[in-house]
């Protein structure tokens, strides 16, 4: 099994951690140490079941982002916090952090290059949700293949800040036939399909470009007719998060358009500025979507400016073909776990044993659409400074068992616990050893995990900012993202003990004297 601490190391850590009340200030040293089990034991399978049978019922219509069922869900969560007497970190009874979203639709585009009119979907596609704008461009920067790495950069000798950049598909090779960025013949992120599209877009953005024209005739041919049919049908595309910054215009263009700007583009790799005349207009057809995160807050008694976040996503898949996707495990289980954890901390606070650090209970929207609610919190509008955020404990699916572990029920997959803070990992194991005795499985913590679960839930938007995280996860099952993910299939004894594990870990992190040490911070 994958438990990494030796018995001796765990014992030593327990001696140093133990009850968080061993880390007392002069003011509280005379107090009797608090046994957190009196609060952990308030987390019960019966209460979790009662909450989940409501939250994952057909009444909530699958909690689709921006739809009526999601509105019912956020109001239900708000009502629970009001009943518990846990306030919002916002004003008054406002428990909702608005998350600006939109459903993408293909814009209407009129475009001409040097007097030659081009056709939308045949000569170019506008990717993403472009803002309405008038085009009157007199210069384009040709940046070759648009690659930017340590050993090869098309941007090293030219400034593209605020410019329109034209790049082409592919990657140059050396005299031995190897790609210049890797030194091998294997495709790289610069040469392979959609990975190249994203890599070249991101490189242009990182260098300050305001728009990118990506010459890829194959991709244009592949997607042009599809995008055209979607536009003609008036169908909305995926839901995306609006940024606080203006979005970068991103167009995939064909050879006709690219050669109208740079006739030698197919044979020349030389980076240069090109005088040209691009005129036209873009009219956005995208629709705004109303959605919100739910936030509740217990203020710390000694270190109120240090924030522990406990998160789970509140949304699911909605209704498809008349069937409600209840999402009892994904992520009803994490949602009700947070409610029970919040109640346990509130009970402690009512007894005069409030946490030293503040705790933010964060229910995020739009996880199923691309971690949108947590990305808005981290990237656009953190209620509390990320620098003052000590950790995020993220709960996403903890009510079932993975079929791969048949007969081994008492486990939980932990992901990310040791990636930024060795201390957080050690605390997690120590709390489990002392209080819950669950088998901690690190299978999906592997950097080479092909499922890439580390990047697929809301903790990642904290981790990318060097905030220590733990992602609690029971693995997938046959009912994952199916209408059969219903509350009657939840194993409530497991849900109870796993929720308690999160609570005891949160208790220790919130109450220890020293803030967690981030000893594995990532640098760009």
Secondary structure, DSSP 4 states (H G I P E B T S, - for coil): ----S-HHHHHHHHHHSSSGGGS--TTTTTSPPP-THHHHTT--HHHHHHHHHHHTSGGGGGGBTTSHHHHHHHHHHHHHHHHHTPPPSSSTT--EEEEEEEE--PPEEEEEETTEEE-BTTTEEEES-PPPEEEEEEEEEE-TT--B-SS-BTTTT---TT-EEEEESS--B-TTS-BTTTSSSS--TTTSHHHHHHHHHHHHHHTT-SEEEEE-HHHHHHHHHHHHHHHHHT----EEEPPSSPPPEEEEE-HHHHHHH-TTTTT----EEEEEEEEEEEE---EEEEEEEEEEEE--SSEEEEEEEEEEE--B-EEETTEEE--IIIIIIHHHHHHHHHHHHHHHHHTT---SEEEEEEEES-GGGTSHHHHIIIII--SS-GGGEEEEEEE---SS--GGGTT--SEEEEESTTTS-HHHHHHHHHHIIIII-PEEE-GGGSTT-TT-GGGSSTTHHHHTTT-EEEEEE----TTTTSTT--GGG--HHHHHHHHHHHHHHHHHHHHSSSPPP--S----
